[in-house]
Amino acid sequence: MLNLNPDEIKKLVKDKYSKVACDPYAVYNFPVGKTFALKVGYPKEVLDALSVSLTESFTGANNPQPFVELKPGEVVLDLGCGGGLDLYFYSQAVGPQGKVYGVDISEDMVNRAKDNMRKTGRENIEICIGESDNLAFSKAFFDVVASNGIYNLSPDKEAVMREVYRVLKPGGRTVFCEIVLKEPLSEDERKNHSDWFRCIGGALVENDFIDLMKKVGFKNIEVISTCRNARTGHPSAICANIRAYKR
């Protein structure tokens, strides 16, 4: 992967997650679907009541719902929304007076998410194709930007973080689940496509990730919790749940 340019990496990511959208029951080297969603704490009684198509393509790093703490009326962006599972929960949390936007690099995932939201009857959601390092939203648009494993798939993490900061309102917050490292990976591990798609090959050491957030301007950065799950198969990898605010 280190020999690829950013556009080539993006295409690999797009193609991989498009395949998940079209064929969620294929064999992948990262967890996909309802079983993993249940293991990371999404409520069984809710998932059981949802359409299978909403849970079968879930590919998050963890479950951000306990940490986002959305309020009725807030405007939230789900960056890398996938098939829409988090969109559904965010939509309920902000209520009809709030608004939820979803962005994903894969057209197939976007189409799946749109179809899933139609099935649930949620009307306060808009979903579009887009890249996380070049968001088609105006400055200071969102109260909250949430994500679930997007940074490790992005070749230019600083550009993504700057875009998140730009589109947040002053005082707004970003809340996300992300794979971070306890220590750097070897060069061979970073070159490996499989580790990249597991959200490990493109991961940053935890302190480097926090330093990047500070560099782009975030304040009151808090690592709420860390854990290990099926996404953190590498011994150096952990999943960090992080919250920070735009000054």
C-alpha positions as CSV (number, residue, x, y, z in Angstrom):
1,M,0.0,0.0,0.0
2,L,2.9,2.4,0.6
3,N,3.7,2.3,-3.1
4,L,0.2,3.4,-4.1
5,N,-0.9,7.0,-4.5
6,P,-3.9,8.4,-2.6
7,D,-6.3,8.0,-5.5
8,E,-5.3,4.3,-6.0
9,I,-5.8,3.7,-2.3
10,K,-9.3,5.3,-2.4
11,K,-10.2,3.1,-5.4
12,L,-9.2,0.0,-3.5
13,V,-11.3,1.1,-0.5
14,K,-14.2,2.0,-2.7
15,D,-14.1,-1.3,-4.6
16,K,-13.8,-3.4,-1.4
17,Y,-16.7,-1.8,0.3
18,S,-18.8,-1.8,-2.8
19,K,-18.3,-5.5,-2.8
20,V,-19.5,-5.7,0.8
21,A,-22.6,-3.7,-0.2
22,C,-23.4,-6.0,-3.1
23,D,-22.3,-9.3,-1.5
24,P,-22.3,-9.0,2.3
25,Y,-22.1,-12.8,2.8
26,A,-18.9,-13.2,0.9
27,V,-15.7,-14.1,2.9
28,Y,-13.8,-11.1,4.1
29,N,-10.8,-10.7,6.5
30,F,-12.8,-8.3,8.6
31,P,-16.1,-8.7,10.4
32,V,-19.3,-7.9,8.5
33,G,-22.9,-8.0,9.6
34,K,-25.3,-8.4,12.4
35,T,-23.3,-10.8,14.5
36,F,-20.4,-8.3,14.9
37,A,-22.8,-5.4,15.5
38,L,-24.3,-7.4,18.4
39,K,-20.9,-8.2,19.8
40,V,-20.0,-4.5,20.0
41,G,-23.2,-3.6,21.8
42,Y,-25.9,-2.6,19.3
43,P,-29.2,-3.5,21.0
44,K,-30.5,-6.9,20.0
45,E,-34.1,-6.0,20.4
46,V,-33.6,-3.1,17.9
47,L,-31.5,-5.1,15.4
48,D,-34.0,-8.0,15.4
49,A,-36.8,-5.6,14.4
50,L,-34.9,-4.0,11.5
51,S,-34.7,-5.2,8.0
52,V,-31.9,-7.7,7.4
53,S,-30.5,-5.5,4.7
54,L,-29.7,-2.8,7.3
55,T,-27.5,-5.0,9.4
56,E,-26.0,-7.5,7.0
57,S,-23.5,-5.0,5.6
58,F,-22.4,-3.4,8.8
59,T,-18.6,-2.9,8.8
60,G,-17.9,-0.5,11.6
61,A,-14.9,-0.5,14.0
62,N,-17.1,-0.5,17.1
63,N,-20.4,1.0,18.4
64,P,-20.3,4.8,18.7
65,Q,-23.9,5.1,19.9
66,P,-23.1,5.3,23.7
67,F,-20.7,8.1,23.2
68,V,-22.3,10.4,20.6
69,E,-25.0,11.7,23.0
70,L,-27.1,13.4,20.4
71,K,-29.7,16.0,21.4
72,P,-33.1,16.5,19.7
73,G,-32.8,19.1,16.9
74,E,-29.0,18.6,16.2
75,V,-27.6,18.3,12.7
76,V,-25.2,15.4,12.4
77,L,-22.9,14.0,9.7
78,D,-22.1,10.3,9.6
79,L,-18.8,10.2,7.8
80,G,-18.5,6.8,6.0
81,C,-22.1,5.8,6.6
82,G,-21.9,2.4,4.9
83,G,-25.3,0.7,4.8
84,G,-26.8,3.1,7.2
85,L,-27.0,1.3,10.6
86,D,-25.6,4.3,12.5
87,L,-27.8,6.7,10.4
88,Y,-30.9,4.9,11.7
89,F,-29.9,5.4,15.4
90,Y,-28.8,9.0,14.8
91,S,-32.0,9.8,13.1
92,Q,-34.0,8.6,16.1
93,A,-31.8,10.5,18.5
94,V,-32.1,13.9,16.8
95,G,-35.8,13.5,16.1
96,P,-37.9,15.1,13.4
97,Q,-36.6,18.5,14.2
98,G,-33.1,17.4,13.7
99,K,-31.3,16.3,10.5
100,V,-28.8,13.5,9.6
101,Y,-26.5,13.4,6.7
102,G,-24.6,10.4,5.5
103,V,-21.6,10.3,3.2
104,D,-19.8,7.3,1.7
105,I,-17.2,6.8,-1.0
106,S,-19.0,3.8,-2.4
107,E,-22.0,4.4,-4.7
108,D,-23.2,0.8,-3.9
109,M,-23.2,1.5,-0.2
110,V,-25.0,4.8,-0.7
111,N,-27.7,3.1,-2.7
112,R,-28.0,0.4,0.0
113,A,-28.2,3.0,2.7
114,K,-30.9,5.0,0.8
115,D,-33.0,1.9,0.3
116,N,-32.6,0.9,3.9
117,M,-33.7,4.3,5.2
118,R,-36.8,4.2,2.9
119,K,-37.6,0.8,4.5
120,T,-37.4,2.3,8.0
121,G,-39.5,5.3,7.1
122,R,-36.9,7.8,8.4
123,E,-37.5,11.1,6.7
124,N,-34.8,13.3,8.3
125,I,-31.9,11.8,6.5
126,E,-30.0,12.7,3.3
127,I,-27.2,10.5,1.9
128,C,-24.7,11.2,-0.8
129,I,-21.6,9.9,-2.5
130,G,-18.5,11.8,-1.4
131,E,-14.9,11.6,-0.1
132,S,-14.0,12.3,3.5
133,D,-11.2,14.6,2.6
134,N,-13.3,16.9,0.4
135,L,-16.8,17.3,1.9
136,A,-19.5,19.0,-0.1
137,F,-20.8,21.0,2.9
138,S,-20.4,24.6,3.8
139,K,-18.3,25.8,6.8
140,A,-19.8,25.5,10.2
141,F,-22.7,23.3,9.0
142,F,-22.9,20.5,11.6
143,D,-23.4,20.3,15.4
144,V,-21.8,16.8,15.3
145,V,-19.6,14.8,12.9
146,A,-19.5,11.1,13.8
147,S,-17.6,8.3,12.2
148,N,-17.0,4.6,12.7
149,G,-13.6,3.4,11.3
150,I,-13.2,5.9,8.5
151,Y,-9.7,7.4,9.2
152,N,-7.8,4.2,8.9
153,L,-9.2,3.8,5.4
154,S,-8.2,7.3,4.4
155,P,-4.7,7.9,2.9
156,D,-4.6,11.6,4.0
157,K,-5.9,11.6,7.6
158,E,-4.9,15.2,8.2
159,A,-7.0,16.3,5.2
160,V,-10.0,14.4,6.6
161,M,-9.6,15.9,10.1
162,R,-9.3,19.4,8.6
163,E,-12.6,18.8,6.7
164,V,-14.3,17.6,9.9
165,Y,-13.1,20.7,11.7
166,R,-14.2,23.0,8.9
167,V,-17.8,21.7,8.6
168,L,-18.4,21.8,12.4
169,K,-20.0,24.7,14.0
170,P,-18.0,26.6,16.7
171,G,-18.5,24.6,19.9
172,G,-19.5,21.5,17.8
173,R,-18.0,18.1,18.5
174,T,-16.7,15.1,16.7
175,V,-17.3,11.7,18.2
176,F,-15.9,8.5,16.6
177,C,-14.7,5.0,17.0
178,E,-11.3,4.3,15.4
179,I,-8.6,1.7,15.4
180,V,-5.3,3.1,16.9
181,L,-2.0,1.4,17.6
182,K,-0.1,0.9,20.8
183,E,3.1,1.0,18.8
184,P,4.1,1.5,15.2
185,L,3.6,-1.3,12.6
186,S,6.5,-2.6,10.6
187,E,6.8,-1.4,7.0
188,D,5.8,-4.8,5.7
189,E,2.6,-4.7,7.7
190,R,1.7,-1.3,6.4
191,K,2.2,-2.5,2.9
192,N,-0.3,-5.3,3.3
193,H,-3.7,-4.7,1.6
194,S,-5.5,-7.1,4.0
195,D,-4.3,-5.2,7.1
196,W,-5.4,-1.9,5.5
197,F,-8.9,-3.1,5.0
198,R,-9.1,-4.4,8.5
199,C,-8.5,-0.8,9.5
200,I,-5.0,-1.7,10.9
201,G,-2.5,-1.1,8.0
202,G,-3.6,2.6,7.9
203,A,-3.8,3.1,11.6
204,L,-1.9,5.7,13.6
205,V,-0.3,5.3,17.0
206,E,-2.8,6.6,19.6
207,N,-0.7,9.6,20.6
208,D,0.0,10.5,17.0
209,F,-3.7,10.5,16.3
210,I,-4.3,12.8,19.3
211,D,-1.5,15.1,18.1
212,L,-3.1,15.3,14.7
213,M,-6.4,16.4,16.2
214,K,-4.6,19.1,18.2
215,K,-2.8,20.2,15.1
216,V,-6.0,21.0,13.2
217,G,-7.5,22.8,16.1
218,F,-9.6,20.4,18.2
219,K,-9.8,21.0,22.0
220,N,-10.9,19.0,25.0
221,I,-9.9,15.8,23.3
222,E,-11.0,12.8,25.3
223,V,-10.3,9.1,24.7
224,I,-13.5,8.0,26.4
225,S,-12.6,4.3,26.3
226,T,-10.6,1.7,24.5
227,C,-11.4,-2.0,23.7
228,R,-10.5,-4.9,21.6
229,N,-12.8,-6.7,19.2
230,A,-12.8,-8.7,16.0
231,R,-11.5,-5.5,14.1
232,T,-8.4,-5.4,16.3
233,G,-6.9,-8.7,15.3
234,H,-3.4,-7.3,15.3
235,P,-1.8,-7.4,18.8
236,S,-0.8,-3.7,18.6
237,A,-4.3,-2.6,17.6
238,I,-7.1,-1.2,19.9
239,C,-10.4,0.5,19.2
240,A,-10.5,4.0,20.7
241,N,-13.7,5.9,21.3
242,I,-12.8,9.6,21.1
243,R,-14.6,12.9,21.5
244,A,-13.3,16.4,20.8
245,Y,-14.7,19.9,20.3
246,K,-14.2,22.7,17.8
247,R,-13.0,25.9,19.6
